[in-house]
Amino acid sequence: MQTNKRELDREQIRDEFQRASWFRFGGSTVKLTDANREKVAQCSSTMQYLTKNLGAVWGNEGDSLLVEVGGIKLTVDSIEDCYVINEIFGHELYRLGVDNRSRLLHVIDIGAHLLMASLYFAGMDQVKRVTALEPMKQTYDKAKKHLEMNPELAKKITLHHFGLSDEDRILSVGYSPWNKASTRAIANEPAEASPLRNLPDFQMQTAVLRKASTFLGNLISRSENEQIVLKVDCEGSETCIIKDLSESGLIEKISIILMEWHGNNQADLEKLLLHSEFQTIAFRLQGKADLGMIYAFNKRASKPTEDRK
């Protein structure tokens, strides 16, 4: 099937995909199978957008949909994965400026999801290493596959199968394989409160969380002269993590925090960061009132030790 420029509604797209054996666009060719046909139909417009704007190249391995973008190879299970790819590689939400005078960076990816951001960071020359944390088993397994698909970048990345909180916890968490990035591990949240509860693939899983200040304290103490960068995307539990780091004083050792905020916690997060002498920049994502980014910079922590005396 060769796509054309006219706008097709959803039913027309579905009808075309039911008749086709191949989906060809740009320089990409995807074989359509009974198992992936519906997924490719739903993602087709976004796939073409990513090809046009990011130079993405698509293919497949059996029923699995594959993409290479920015030199990084990934699998795609849903349109949500396409959106995350666009946020990281298109909008460059986690881009770090290059300063030749800076020390090398140790990026700690809290809420690593499919490891897309960790791989993006690992491709930066100034990043010496990446520590990635992902508590959900199915998501963690897919993240491991992405390490195998990108062996050179994987040399910089250490992946752990747990998340962080304000204390050690084991939680029962609502999970959707189709909406993996929307999973949230929040203490005392009942299953009926999960935003994923009405999805057909909703299931309950177990998430292991460790006390943020304890785990990060041990990690940072072994980081030598590296600057510490936190990437935080925990679907609502970021407040308890930042509060724990602030109360323990460990936050002073962190140079940069790149954090997605959710719900109504933006003001609380900024208050905690400003109290810890961070400068912050915050904005909403995609015009949403309950979702956005906070970039926080600790100038004191980013200076070499001799300059802070």
Secondary structure, 3 states (H helix, E strand, C coil): CECCCCCCCHHHHHHHHHHCCEEEECCEEEECCCCCHHHHHHHHHHHHHHHHHHCCEEEEECCEEEEEECCEEEEECCHHHHHHHHHHHHCCCCCCCCCCCCCCEEEEEECCCCCHHHHHHHCCCCEEEEEEECCCHHHHHHHHHHHHHCHHHHCCEEEECCEEECCCEEEEEEECHHHHHHCCCCCCCCHHHCCCCCCCCCEEEEEEEEEHHHHHHHHHHCCCCCEEEEEECCCCCHHHHHHHHHHHCHHHHCCEEEEEEECCCHHHHHHHHHHCCCEEEEEECCCCCCEEEEEEECHHHHCCHHHHC
